[in-house]
Amino acid sequence: MTLISTIVGKALVSGYLTVEAEEQLRQQLQMTKYGLEDFEAFITLQTEVMEGRVKQQALELLRSSRCSVTA
């Protein structure tokens, strides 16, 4: 299992994608060649995020900061 698949696997199990994990994914996708397993894992993660089964810490932080600005 490669780093991309490992990061995705942890996010799927926990239901949460941290800012750090998201940055690691971004770096891995930009800087390395990856195979079909990693591509499919990433697509699965995207689907889970879109369907609300995995939460993104970055979006939660953004929403939180917007609420504190308007309050």
PQR file with spaces between the fields and no chain letter, atoms N, CA, C, O and H, PARSE charges and radii, in Angstrom:
ATOM       1  N    MET     1       0.851   -1.175    0.000 -0.4000 1.5000
ATOM       2  CA   MET     1       0.000    0.000    0.000 -0.0000 2.0000
ATOM       3  C    MET     1       0.895    1.237    0.000  0.5500 1.7000
ATOM       4  O    MET     1       1.852    1.322    0.770 -0.5500 1.4000
ATOM       5  N    THR     2       0.582    2.172   -0.850 -0.4000 1.5000
ATOM       6  CA   THR     2       1.394    3.375   -0.956 -0.0000 2.0000
ATOM       7  C    THR     2       0.874    4.465   -0.021  0.5500 1.7000
ATOM       8  O    THR     2      -0.160    4.299    0.625 -0.5500 1.4000
ATOM       9  H    THR     2      -0.195    2.104   -1.475  0.4000 1.0000
ATOM      10  N    LEU     3       1.597    5.570    0.044 -0.4000 1.5000
ATOM      11  CA   LEU     3       1.238    6.647    0.959 -0.0000 2.0000
ATOM      12  C    LEU     3      -0.148    7.219    0.654  0.5500 1.7000
ATOM      13  O    LEU     3      -0.919    7.484    1.577 -0.5500 1.4000
ATOM      14  H    LEU     3       2.438    5.704   -0.481  0.4000 1.0000
ATOM      15  N    ILE     4      -0.470    7.409   -0.606 -0.4000 1.5000
ATOM      16  CA   ILE     4      -1.782    7.955   -0.962 -0.0000 2.0000
ATOM      17  C    ILE     4      -2.885    7.033   -0.454  0.5500 1.7000
ATOM      18  O    ILE     4      -3.832    7.492    0.183 -0.5500 1.4000
ATOM      19  H    ILE     4       0.155    7.194   -1.356  0.4000 1.0000
ATOM      20  N    SER     5      -2.772    5.756   -0.727 -0.4000 1.5000
ATOM      21  CA   SER     5      -3.777    4.795   -0.279 -0.0000 2.0000
ATOM      22  C    SER     5      -3.842    4.724    1.236  0.5500 1.7000
ATOM      23  O    SER     5      -4.922    4.546    1.800 -0.5500 1.4000
ATOM      24  H    SER     5      -2.002    5.382   -1.245  0.4000 1.0000
ATOM      25  N    THR     6      -2.718    4.859    1.895 -0.4000 1.5000
ATOM      26  CA   THR     6      -2.676    4.839    3.357 -0.0000 2.0000
ATOM      27  C    THR     6      -3.402    6.044    3.935  0.5500 1.7000
ATOM      28  O    THR     6      -4.204    5.899    4.857 -0.5500 1.4000
ATOM      29  H    THR     6      -1.841    5.005    1.437  0.4000 1.0000
ATOM      30  N    ILE     7      -3.133    7.219    3.407 -0.4000 1.5000
ATOM      31  CA   ILE     7      -3.793    8.443    3.868 -0.0000 2.0000
ATOM      32  C    ILE     7      -5.296    8.341    3.646  0.5500 1.7000
ATOM      33  O    ILE     7      -6.083    8.668    4.534 -0.5500 1.4000
ATOM      34  H    ILE     7      -2.482    7.336    2.658  0.4000 1.0000
ATOM      35  N    VAL     8      -5.685    7.896    2.480 -0.4000 1.5000
ATOM      36  CA   VAL     8      -7.102    7.751    2.156 -0.0000 2.0000
ATOM      37  C    VAL     8      -7.742    6.729    3.089  0.5500 1.7000
ATOM      38  O    VAL     8      -8.840    6.955    3.599 -0.5500 1.4000
ATOM      39  H    VAL     8      -5.046    7.631    1.758  0.4000 1.0000
ATOM      40  N    GLY     9      -7.070    5.621    3.312 -0.4000 1.5000
ATOM      41  CA   GLY     9      -7.606    4.582    4.184 -0.0000 2.0000
ATOM      42  C    GLY     9      -7.880    5.101    5.586  0.5500 1.7000
ATOM      43  O    GLY     9      -8.919    4.795    6.172 -0.5500 1.4000
ATOM      44  H    GLY     9      -6.178    5.438    2.898  0.4000 1.0000
ATOM      45  N    LYS    10      -6.958    5.881    6.123 -0.4000 1.5000
ATOM      46  CA   LYS    10      -7.141    6.448    7.462 -0.0000 2.0000
ATOM      47  C    LYS    10      -8.336    7.401    7.490  0.5500 1.7000
ATOM      48  O    LYS    10      -9.108    7.398    8.449 -0.5500 1.4000
ATOM      49  H    LYS    10      -6.114    6.130    5.647  0.4000 1.0000
ATOM      50  N    ALA    11      -8.491    8.204    6.461 -0.4000 1.5000
ATOM      51  CA   ALA    11      -9.611    9.139    6.395 -0.0000 2.0000
ATOM      52  C    ALA    11     -10.937    8.390    6.290  0.5500 1.7000
ATOM      53  O    ALA    11     -11.925    8.789    6.907 -0.5500 1.4000
ATOM      54  H    ALA    11      -7.864    8.207    5.682  0.4000 1.0000
ATOM      55  N    LEU    12     -10.966    7.321    5.521 -0.4000 1.5000
ATOM      56  CA   LEU    12     -12.195    6.555    5.373 -0.0000 2.0000
ATOM      57  C    LEU    12     -12.579    5.865    6.673  0.5500 1.7000
ATOM      58  O    LEU    12     -13.759    5.806    7.021 -0.5500 1.4000
ATOM      59  H    LEU    12     -10.163    6.996    5.020  0.4000 1.0000
ATOM      60  N    VAL    13     -11.601    5.347    7.388 -0.4000 1.5000
ATOM      61  CA   VAL    13     -11.872    4.667    8.653 -0.0000 2.0000
ATOM      62  C    VAL    13     -12.349    5.656    9.715  0.5500 1.7000
ATOM      63  O    VAL    13     -13.305    5.390   10.444 -0.5500 1.4000
ATOM      64  H    VAL    13     -10.642    5.395    7.106  0.4000 1.0000
ATOM      65  N    SER    14     -11.669    6.797    9.788 -0.4000 1.5000
ATOM      66  CA   SER    14     -12.005    7.778   10.828 -0.0000 2.0000
ATOM      67  C    SER    14     -13.194    8.659   10.443  0.5500 1.7000
ATOM      68  O    SER    14     -13.861    9.229   11.306 -0.5500 1.4000
ATOM      69  H    SER    14     -10.893    7.012    9.195  0.4000 1.0000
ATOM      70  N    GLY    15     -13.452    8.762    9.142 -0.4000 1.5000
ATOM      71  CA   GLY    15     -14.519    9.655    8.684 -0.0000 2.0000
ATOM      72  C    GLY    15     -14.105   11.108    8.705  0.5500 1.7000
ATOM      73  O    GLY    15     -14.952   12.001    8.681 -0.5500 1.4000
ATOM      74  H    GLY    15     -12.910    8.298    8.440  0.4000 1.0000
ATOM      75  N    TYR    16     -12.798   11.351    8.749 -0.4000 1.5000
ATOM      76  CA   TYR    16     -12.289   12.713    8.914 -0.0000 2.0000
ATOM      77  C    TYR    16     -10.979   12.876    8.164  0.5500 1.7000
ATOM      78  O    TYR    16     -10.071   12.057    8.300 -0.5500 1.4000
ATOM      79  H    TYR    16     -12.111   10.625    8.769  0.4000 1.0000
ATOM      80  N    LEU    17     -10.883   13.934    7.372 -0.4000 1.5000
ATOM      81  CA   LEU    17      -9.659   14.253    6.637 -0.0000 2.0000
ATOM      82  C    LEU    17      -9.048   15.507    7.249  0.5500 1.7000
ATOM      83  O    LEU    17      -9.608   16.598    7.137 -0.5500 1.4000
ATOM      84  H    LEU    17     -11.620   14.600    7.261  0.4000 1.0000
ATOM      85  N    THR    18      -7.903   15.347    7.893 -0.4000 1.5000
ATOM      86  CA   THR    18      -7.260   16.481    8.544 -0.0000 2.0000
ATOM      87  C    THR    18      -6.598   17.391    7.518  0.5500 1.7000
ATOM      88  O    THR    18      -6.375   17.006    6.370 -0.5500 1.4000
ATOM      89  H    THR    18      -7.448   14.461    7.984  0.4000 1.0000
ATOM      90  N    VAL    19      -6.295   18.592    7.953 -0.4000 1.5000
ATOM      91  CA   VAL    19      -5.583   19.541    7.089 -0.0000 2.0000
ATOM      92  C    VAL    19      -4.225   18.957    6.699  0.5500 1.7000
ATOM      93  O    VAL    19      -3.799   19.071    5.550 -0.5500 1.4000
ATOM      94  H    VAL    19      -6.477   18.905    8.885  0.4000 1.0000
ATOM      95  N    GLU    20      -3.554   18.335    7.660 -0.4000 1.5000
ATOM      96  CA   GLU    20      -2.234   17.747    7.393 -0.0000 2.0000
ATOM      97  C    GLU    20      -2.324   16.632    6.347  0.5500 1.7000
ATOM      98  O    GLU    20      -1.507   16.562    5.429 -0.5500 1.4000
ATOM      99  H    GLU    20      -3.901   18.242    8.593  0.4000 1.0000
ATOM     100  N    ALA    21      -3.321   15.767    6.498 -0.4000 1.5000
ATOM     101  CA   ALA    21      -3.492   14.671    5.544 -0.0000 2.0000
ATOM     102  C    ALA    21      -3.839   15.205    4.158  0.5500 1.7000
ATOM     103  O    ALA    21      -3.372   14.682    3.146 -0.5500 1.4000
ATOM     104  H    ALA    21      -3.984   15.823    7.244  0.4000 1.0000
ATOM     105  N    GLU    22      -4.660   16.246    4.122 -0.4000 1.5000
ATOM     106  CA   GLU    22      -5.018   16.851    2.842 -0.0000 2.0000
ATOM     107  C    GLU    22      -3.784   17.429    2.155  0.5500 1.7000
ATOM     108  O    GLU    22      -3.632   17.303    0.940 -0.5500 1.4000
ATOM     109  H    GLU    22      -5.039   16.671    4.944  0.4000 1.0000
ATOM     110  N    GLU    23      -2.911   18.057    2.922 -0.4000 1.5000
ATOM     111  CA   GLU    23      -1.674   18.608    2.358 -0.0000 2.0000
ATOM     112  C    GLU    23      -0.757   17.491    1.868  0.5500 1.7000
ATOM     113  O    GLU    23      -0.139   17.608    0.809 -0.5500 1.4000
ATOM     114  H    GLU    23      -3.035   18.159    3.909  0.4000 1.0000
ATOM     115  N    GLN    24      -0.670   16.407    2.643 -0.4000 1.5000
ATOM     116  CA   GLN    24       0.138   15.262    2.211 -0.0000 2.0000
ATOM     117  C    GLN    24      -0.397   14.690    0.895  0.5500 1.7000
ATOM     118  O    GLN    24       0.374   14.362   -0.007 -0.5500 1.4000
ATOM     119  H    GLN    24      -1.171   16.313    3.503  0.4000 1.0000
ATOM     120  N    LEU    25      -1.697   14.576    0.797 -0.4000 1.5000
ATOM     121  CA   LEU    25      -2.296   14.085   -0.453 -0.0000 2.0000
ATOM     122  C    LEU    25      -1.960   14.999   -1.618  0.5500 1.7000
ATOM     123  O    LEU    25      -1.579   14.539   -2.694 -0.5500 1.4000
ATOM     124  H    LEU    25      -2.323   14.842    1.530  0.4000 1.0000
ATOM     125  N    ARG    26      -2.104   16.286   -1.394 -0.4000 1.5000
ATOM     126  CA   ARG    26      -1.805   17.269   -2.439 -0.0000 2.0000
ATOM     127  C    ARG    26      -0.354   17.115   -2.921  0.5500 1.7000
ATOM     128  O    ARG    26      -0.089   17.099   -4.123 -0.5500 1.4000
ATOM     129  H    ARG    26      -2.414   16.660   -0.520  0.4000 1.0000
ATOM     130  N    GLN    27       0.567   17.002   -1.976 -0.4000 1.5000
ATOM     131  CA   GLN    27       1.983   16.854   -2.339 -0.0000 2.0000
ATOM     132  C    GLN    27       2.230   15.557   -3.095  0.5500 1.7000
ATOM     133  O    GLN    27       2.935   15.547   -4.104 -0.5500 1.4000
ATOM     134  H    GLN    27       0.351   17.015   -0.999  0.4000 1.0000
ATOM     135  N    GLN    28       1.650   14.465   -2.610 -0.4000 1.5000
ATOM     136  CA   GLN    28       1.850   13.173   -3.265 -0.0000 2.0000
ATOM     137  C    GLN    28       1.271   13.155   -4.674  0.5500 1.7000
ATOM     138  O    GLN    28       1.875   12.600   -5.592 -0.5500 1.4000
ATOM     139  H    GLN    28       1.077   14.473   -1.791  0.4000 1.0000
ATOM     140  N    LEU    29       0.114   13.757   -4.841 -0.4000 1.5000
ATOM     141  CA   LEU    29      -0.510   13.765   -6.161 -0.0000 2.0000
ATOM     142  C    LEU    29       0.253   14.636   -7.144  0.5500 1.7000
ATOM     143  O    LEU    29       0.248   14.361   -8.344 -0.5500 1.4000
ATOM     144  H    LEU    29      -0.376   14.208   -4.096  0.4000 1.0000
ATOM     145  N    GLN    30       0.909   15.681   -6.655 -0.4000 1.5000
ATOM     146  CA   GLN    30       1.666   16.579   -7.531 -0.0000 2.0000
ATOM     147  C    GLN    30       3.079   16.080   -7.817  0.5500 1.7000
ATOM     148  O    GLN    30       3.599   16.292   -8.912 -0.5500 1.4000
ATOM     149  H    GLN    30       0.913   15.905   -5.681  0.4000 1.0000
ATOM     150  N    MET    31       3.696   15.426   -6.855 -0.4000 1.5000
ATOM     151  CA   MET    31       5.127   15.161   -6.953 -0.0000 2.0000
ATOM     152  C    MET    31       5.491   13.723   -7.287  0.5500 1.7000
ATOM     153  O    MET    31       6.653   13.444   -7.582 -0.5500 1.4000
ATOM     154  H    MET    31       3.274   15.253   -5.966  0.4000 1.0000
ATOM     155  N    THR    32       4.551   12.819   -7.250 -0.4000 1.5000
ATOM     156  CA   THR    32       4.898   11.431   -7.489 -0.0000 2.0000
ATOM     157  C    THR    32       4.038   10.848   -8.597  0.5500 1.7000
ATOM     158  O    THR    32       2.949   11.334   -8.903 -0.5500 1.4000
ATOM     159  H    THR    32       3.607   13.046   -7.010  0.4000 1.0000
ATOM     160  N    LYS    33       4.565    9.803   -9.176 -0.4000 1.5000
ATOM     161  CA   LYS    33       3.749    9.029  -10.110 -0.0000 2.0000
ATOM     162  C    LYS    33       3.021    8.002   -9.266  0.5500 1.7000
ATOM     163  O    LYS    33       3.609    7.381   -8.381 -0.5500 1.4000
ATOM     164  H    LYS    33       5.449    9.408   -8.928  0.4000 1.0000
ATOM     165  N    TYR    34       1.763    7.830   -9.540 -0.4000 1.5000
ATOM     166  CA   TYR    34       0.978    6.905   -8.744 -0.0000 2.0000
ATOM     167  C    TYR    34       0.217    5.967   -9.664  0.5500 1.7000
ATOM     168  O    TYR    34      -0.029    6.268  -10.832 -0.5500 1.4000
ATOM     169  H    TYR    34       1.285    8.335  -10.259  0.4000 1.0000
ATOM     170  N    GLY    35      -0.139    4.849   -9.114 -0.4000 1.5000
ATOM     171  CA   GLY    35      -0.799    3.824   -9.902 -0.0000 2.0000
ATOM     172  C    GLY    35      -2.305    3.857   -9.768  0.5500 1.7000
ATOM     173  O    GLY    35      -2.880    4.751   -9.147 -0.5500 1.4000
ATOM     174  H    GLY    35       0.061    4.605   -8.166  0.4000 1.0000
ATOM     175  N    LEU    36      -2.917    2.872  -10.361 -0.4000 1.5000
ATOM     176  CA   LEU    36      -4.366    2.765  -10.389 -0.0000 2.0000
ATOM     177  C    LEU    36      -4.947    2.648   -8.980  0.5500 1.7000
ATOM     178  O    LEU    36      -5.999    3.220   -8.692 -0.5500 1.4000
ATOM     179  H    LEU    36      -2.450    2.146  -10.866  0.4000 1.0000
ATOM     180  N    GLU    37      -4.264    1.906   -8.098 -0.4000 1.5000
ATOM     181  CA   GLU    37      -4.755    1.740   -6.722 -0.0000 2.0000
ATOM     182  C    GLU    37      -4.882    3.095   -6.023  0.5500 1.7000
ATOM     183  O    GLU    37      -5.881    3.362   -5.356 -0.5500 1.4000
ATOM     184  H    GLU    37      -3.410    1.441   -8.331  0.4000 1.0000
ATOM     185  N    ASP    38      -3.874    3.938   -6.176 -0.4000 1.5000
ATOM     186  CA   ASP    38      -3.912    5.259   -5.562 -0.0000 2.0000
ATOM     187  C    ASP    38      -4.979    6.145   -6.197  0.5500 1.7000
ATOM     188  O    ASP    38      -5.692    6.867   -5.500 -0.5500 1.4000
ATOM     189  H    ASP    38      -3.062    3.720   -6.718  0.4000 1.0000
ATOM     190  N    PHE    39      -5.081    6.086   -7.501 -0.4000 1.5000
ATOM     191  CA   PHE    39      -6.087    6.877   -8.204 -0.0000 2.0000
ATOM     192  C    PHE    39      -7.486    6.492   -7.742  0.5500 1.7000
ATOM     193  O    PHE    39      -8.307    7.360   -7.445 -0.5500 1.4000
ATOM     194  H    PHE    39      -4.502    5.499   -8.067  0.4000 1.0000
ATOM     195  N    GLU    40      -7.757    5.193   -7.682 -0.4000 1.5000
ATOM     196  CA   GLU    40      -9.061    4.722   -7.249 -0.0000 2.0000
ATOM     197  C    GLU    40      -9.332    5.086   -5.789  0.5500 1.7000
ATOM     198  O    GLU    40     -10.460    5.427   -5.435 -0.5500 1.4000
ATOM     199  H    GLU    40      -7.091    4.488   -7.924  0.4000 1.0000
ATOM     200  N    ALA    41      -8.303    5.016   -4.942 -0.4000 1.5000
ATOM     201  CA   ALA    41      -8.452    5.403   -3.533 -0.0000 2.0000
ATOM     202  C    ALA    41      -8.818    6.875   -3.434  0.5500 1.7000
ATOM     203  O    ALA    41      -9.699    7.245   -2.658 -0.5500 1.4000
ATOM     204  H    ALA    41      -7.386    4.739   -5.229  0.4000 1.0000
ATOM     205  N    PHE    42      -8.154    7.711   -4.206 -0.4000 1.5000
ATOM     206  CA   PHE    42      -8.424    9.147   -4.175 -0.0000 2.0000
ATOM     207  C    PHE    42      -9.841    9.448   -4.653  0.5500 1.7000
ATOM     208  O    PHE    42     -10.530   10.283   -4.066 -0.5500 1.4000
ATOM     209  H    PHE    42      -7.437    7.410   -4.836  0.4000 1.0000
ATOM     210  N    ILE    43     -10.274    8.782   -5.702 -0.4000 1.5000
ATOM     211  CA   ILE    43     -11.636    8.961   -6.212 -0.0000 2.0000
ATOM     212  C    ILE    43     -12.651    8.518   -5.161  0.5500 1.7000
ATOM     213  O    ILE    43     -13.675    9.174   -4.973 -0.5500 1.4000
ATOM     214  H    ILE    43      -9.714    8.104   -6.179  0.4000 1.0000
ATOM     215  N    THR    44     -12.376    7.425   -4.485 -0.4000 1.5000
ATOM     216  CA   THR    44     -13.259    6.961   -3.414 -0.0000 2.0000
ATOM     217  C    THR    44     -13.354    8.007   -2.316  0.5500 1.7000
ATOM     218  O    THR    44     -14.444    8.287   -1.817 -0.5500 1.4000
ATOM     219  H    THR    44     -11.544    6.892   -4.638  0.4000 1.0000
ATOM     220  N    LEU    45     -12.223    8.586   -1.937 -0.4000 1.5000
ATOM     221  CA   LEU    45     -12.219    9.632   -0.911 -0.0000 2.0000
ATOM     222  C    LEU    45     -13.055   10.824   -1.357  0.5500 1.7000
ATOM     223  O    LEU    45     -13.854   11.349   -0.582 -0.5500 1.4000
ATOM     224  H    LEU    45     -11.337    8.358   -2.343  0.4000 1.0000
ATOM     225  N    GLN    46     -12.877   11.245   -2.587 -0.4000 1.5000
ATOM     226  CA   GLN    46     -13.652   12.376   -3.107 -0.0000 2.0000
ATOM     227  C    GLN    46     -15.152   12.088   -3.035  0.5500 1.7000
ATOM     228  O    GLN    46     -15.936   12.955   -2.650 -0.5500 1.4000
ATOM     229  H    GLN    46     -12.228   10.818   -3.216  0.4000 1.0000
ATOM     230  N    THR    47     -15.539   10.893   -3.398 -0.4000 1.5000
ATOM     231  CA   THR    47     -16.940   10.500   -3.357 -0.0000 2.0000
ATOM     232  C    THR    47     -17.464   10.529   -1.925  0.5500 1.7000
ATOM     233  O    THR    47     -18.556   11.036   -1.667 -0.5500 1.4000
ATOM     234  H    THR    47     -14.901   10.189   -3.711  0.4000 1.0000
ATOM     235  N    GLU    48     -16.690    9.990   -1.006 -0.4000 1.5000
ATOM     236  CA   GLU    48     -17.107    9.955    0.392 -0.0000 2.0000
ATOM     237  C    GLU    48     -17.242   11.363    0.973  0.5500 1.7000
ATOM     238  O    GLU    48     -18.142   11.622    1.772 -0.5500 1.4000
ATOM     239  H    GLU    48     -15.803    9.578   -1.215  0.4000 1.0000
ATOM     240  N    VAL    49     -16.363   12.257    0.579 -0.4000 1.5000
ATOM     241  CA   VAL    49     -16.444   13.653    1.035 -0.0000 2.0000
ATOM     242  C    VAL    49     -17.698   14.304    0.451  0.5500 1.7000
ATOM     243  O    VAL    49     -18.453   14.956    1.172 -0.5500 1.4000
ATOM     244  H    VAL    49     -15.632   12.046   -0.069  0.4000 1.0000
ATOM     245  N    MET    50     -17.916   14.129   -0.835 -0.4000 1.5000
ATOM     246  CA   MET    50     -19.078   14.739   -1.483 -0.0000 2.0000
ATOM     247  C    MET    50     -20.391   14.226   -0.899  0.5500 1.7000
ATOM     248  O    MET    50     -21.368   14.970   -0.814 -0.5500 1.4000
ATOM     249  H    MET    50     -17.302   13.600   -1.421  0.4000 1.0000
ATOM     250  N    GLU    51     -20.414   12.964   -0.499 -0.4000 1.5000
ATOM     251  CA   GLU    51     -21.637   12.375    0.051 -0.0000 2.0000
ATOM     252  C    GLU    51     -21.753   12.578    1.563  0.5500 1.7000
ATOM     253  O    GLU    51     -22.719   12.130    2.181 -0.5500 1.4000
ATOM     254  H    GLU    51     -19.620   12.360   -0.567  0.4000 1.0000
ATOM     255  N    GLY    52     -20.766   13.255    2.154 -0.4000 1.5000
ATOM     256  CA   GLY    52     -20.842   13.613    3.561 -0.0000 2.0000
ATOM     257  C    GLY    52     -20.416   12.551    4.549  0.5500 1.7000
ATOM     258  O    GLY    52     -20.621   12.715    5.752 -0.5500 1.4000
ATOM     259  H    GLY    52     -19.982   13.619    1.652  0.4000 1.0000
ATOM     260  N    ARG    53     -19.831   11.474    4.079 -0.4000 1.5000
ATOM     261  CA   ARG    53     -19.389   10.424    4.990 -0.0000 2.0000
ATOM     262  C    ARG    53     -17.995   10.669    5.539  0.5500 1.7000
ATOM     263  O    ARG    53     -17.600   10.066    6.537 -0.5500 1.4000
ATOM     264  H    ARG    53     -19.664   11.341    3.102  0.4000 1.0000
ATOM     265  N    VAL    54     -17.251   11.551    4.890 -0.4000 1.5000
ATOM     266  CA   VAL    54     -15.938   11.981    5.389 -0.0000 2.0000
ATOM     267  C    VAL    54     -15.971   13.503    5.472  0.5500 1.7000
ATOM     268  O    VAL    54     -16.300   14.186    4.502 -0.5500 1.4000
ATOM     269  H    VAL    54     -17.572   12.041    4.079  0.4000 1.0000
ATOM     270  N    LYS    55     -15.629   14.011    6.630 -0.4000 1.5000
ATOM     271  CA   LYS    55     -15.596   15.463    6.860 -0.0000 2.0000
ATOM     272  C    LYS    55     -14.183   15.981    6.608  0.5500 1.7000
ATOM     273  O    LYS    55     -13.199   15.285    6.856 -0.5500 1.4000
ATOM     274  H    LYS    55     -15.362   13.456    7.417  0.4000 1.0000
ATOM     275  N    GLN    56     -14.100   17.214    6.110 -0.4000 1.5000
ATOM     276  CA   GLN    56     -12.814   17.859    5.878 -0.0000 2.0000
ATOM     277  C    GLN    56     -12.573   18.901    6.961  0.5500 1.7000
ATOM     278  O    GLN    56     -13.366   19.827    7.136 -0.5500 1.4000
ATOM     279  H    GLN    56     -14.899   17.780    5.908  0.4000 1.0000
ATOM     280  N    GLN    57     -11.475   18.742    7.680 -0.4000 1.5000
ATOM     281  CA   GLN    57     -11.125   19.690    8.726 -0.0000 2.0000
ATOM     282  C    GLN    57     -10.989   21.093    8.156  0.5500 1.7000
ATOM     283  O    GLN    57     -11.400   22.057    8.802 -0.5500 1.4000
ATOM     284  H    GLN    57     -10.831   17.990    7.537  0.4000 1.0000
ATOM     285  N    ALA    58     -10.431   21.228    6.979 -0.4000 1.5000
ATOM     286  CA   ALA    58     -10.227   22.551    6.374 -0.0000 2.0000
ATOM     287  C    ALA    58     -11.554   23.286    6.184  0.5500 1.7000
ATOM     288  O    ALA    58     -11.638   24.488    6.434 -0.5500 1.4000
ATOM     289  H    ALA    58     -10.098   20.445    6.454  0.4000 1.0000
ATOM     290  N    LEU    59     -12.576   22.577    5.748 -0.4000 1.5000
ATOM     291  CA   LEU    59     -13.886   23.210    5.557 -0.0000 2.0000
ATOM     292  C    LEU    59     -14.519   23.574    6.892  0.5500 1.7000
ATOM     293  O    LEU    59     -15.163   24.616    7.014 -0.5500 1.4000
ATOM     294  H    LEU    59     -12.507   21.600    5.545  0.4000 1.0000
ATOM     295  N    GLU    60     -14.337   22.722    7.891 -0.4000 1.5000
ATOM     296  CA   GLU    60     -14.874   23.025    9.215 -0.0000 2.0000
ATOM     297  C    GLU    60     -14.204   24.265    9.805  0.5500 1.7000
ATOM     298  O    GLU    60     -14.865   25.097   10.425 -0.5500 1.4000
ATOM     299  H    GLU    60     -13.814   21.875    7.792  0.4000 1.0000
ATOM     300  N    LEU    61     -12.901   24.385    9.611 -0.4000 1.5000
ATOM     301  CA   LEU    61     -12.173   25.555   10.104 -0.0000 2.0000
ATOM     302  C    LEU    61     -12.623   26.819    9.373  0.5500 1.7000
ATOM     303  O    LEU    61     -12.766   27.878    9.984 -0.5500 1.4000
ATOM     304  H    LEU    61     -12.364   23.709    9.106  0.4000 1.0000
ATOM     305  N    LEU    62     -12.842   26.704    8.075 -0.4000 1.5000
ATOM     306  CA   LEU    62     -13.303   27.845    7.281 -0.0000 2.0000
ATOM     307  C    LEU    62     -14.691   28.301    7.754  0.5500 1.7000
ATOM     308  O    LEU    62     -14.931   29.492    7.949 -0.5500 1.4000
ATOM     309  H    LEU    62     -12.726   25.844    7.579  0.4000 1.0000
ATOM     310  N    ARG    63     -15.581   27.351    7.931 -0.4000 1.5000
ATOM     311  CA   ARG    63     -16.929   27.683    8.416 -0.0000 2.0000
ATOM     312  C    ARG    63     -16.873   28.314    9.797  0.5500 1.7000
ATOM     313  O    ARG    63     -17.602   29.264   10.083 -0.5500 1.4000
ATOM     314  H    ARG    63     -15.386   26.383    7.772  0.4000 1.0000
ATOM     315  N    SER    64     -16.021   27.793   10.637 -0.4000 1.5000
ATOM     316  CA   SER    64     -15.876   28.299   12.000 -0.0000 2.0000
ATOM     317  C    SER    64     -15.369   29.743   11.995  0.5500 1.7000
ATOM     318  O    SER    64     -15.855   30.585   12.751 -0.5500 1.4000
ATOM     319  H    SER    64     -15.429   27.022   10.405  0.4000 1.0000
ATOM     320  N    SER    65     -14.389   30.016   11.136 -0.4000 1.5000
ATOM     321  CA   SER    65     -13.835   31.369   11.083 -0.0000 2.0000
ATOM     322  C    SER    65     -14.846   32.364   10.489  0.5500 1.7000
ATOM     323  O    SER    65     -14.872   33.530   10.884 -0.5500 1.4000
ATOM     324  H    SER    65     -13.994   29.332   10.522  0.4000 1.0000
ATOM     325  N    ARG    66     -15.658   31.916    9.563 -0.4000 1.5000
ATOM     326  CA   ARG    66     -16.702   32.772    8.998 -0.0000 2.0000
ATOM     327  C    ARG    66     -17.760   33.096   10.044  0.5500 1.7000
ATOM     328  O    ARG    66     -18.256   34.222   10.094 -0.5500 1.4000
ATOM     329  H    ARG    66     -15.637   30.969    9.242  0.4000 1.0000
ATOM     330  N    CYS    67     -18.108   32.129   10.874 -0.4000 1.5000
ATOM     331  CA   CYS    67     -19.114   32.356   11.915 -0.0000 2.0000
ATOM     332  C    CYS    67     -18.588   33.336   12.960  0.5500 1.7000
ATOM     333  O    CYS    67     -19.338   34.182   13.448 -0.5500 1.4000
ATOM     334  H    CYS    67     -17.705   31.215   10.833  0.4000 1.0000
ATOM     335  N    SER    68     -17.319   33.229   13.304 -0.4000 1.5000
ATOM     336  CA   SER    68     -16.779   34.127   14.322 -0.0000 2.0000
ATOM     337  C    SER    68     -16.611   35.551   13.795  0.5500 1.7000
ATOM     338  O    SER    68     -16.638   36.500   14.579 -0.5500 1.4000
ATOM     339  H    SER    68     -16.710   32.542   12.908  0.4000 1.0000
ATOM     340  N    VAL    69     -16.439   35.718   12.492 -0.4000 1.5000
ATOM     341  CA   VAL    69     -16.323   37.039   11.903 -0.0000 2.0000
ATOM     342  C    VAL    69     -17.677   37.730   11.876  0.5500 1.7000
ATOM     343  O    VAL    69     -17.775   38.930   12.130 -0.5500 1.4000
ATOM     344  H    VAL    69     -16.417   34.947   11.856  0.4000 1.0000
ATOM     345  N    THR    70     -18.719   36.971   11.569 -0.4000 1.5000
ATOM     346  CA   THR    70     -20.052   37.572   11.475 -0.0000 2.0000
ATOM     347  C    THR    70     -20.723   37.738   12.831  0.5500 1.7000
ATOM     348  O    THR    70     -21.708   38.467   12.946 -0.5500 1.4000
ATOM     349  H    THR    70     -18.640   35.995   11.363  0.4000 1.0000
ATOM     350  N    ALA    71     -20.210   37.079   13.846 -0.4000 1.5000
ATOM     351  CA   ALA    71     -20.834   37.163   15.173 -0.0000 2.0000
ATOM     352  C    ALA    71     -20.482   38.416   15.918  0.5500 1.7000
ATOM     353  O    ALA    71     -20.938   38.614   17.044 -0.5500 1.4000
ATOM     354  H    ALA    71     -19.410   36.487   13.752  0.4000 1.0000
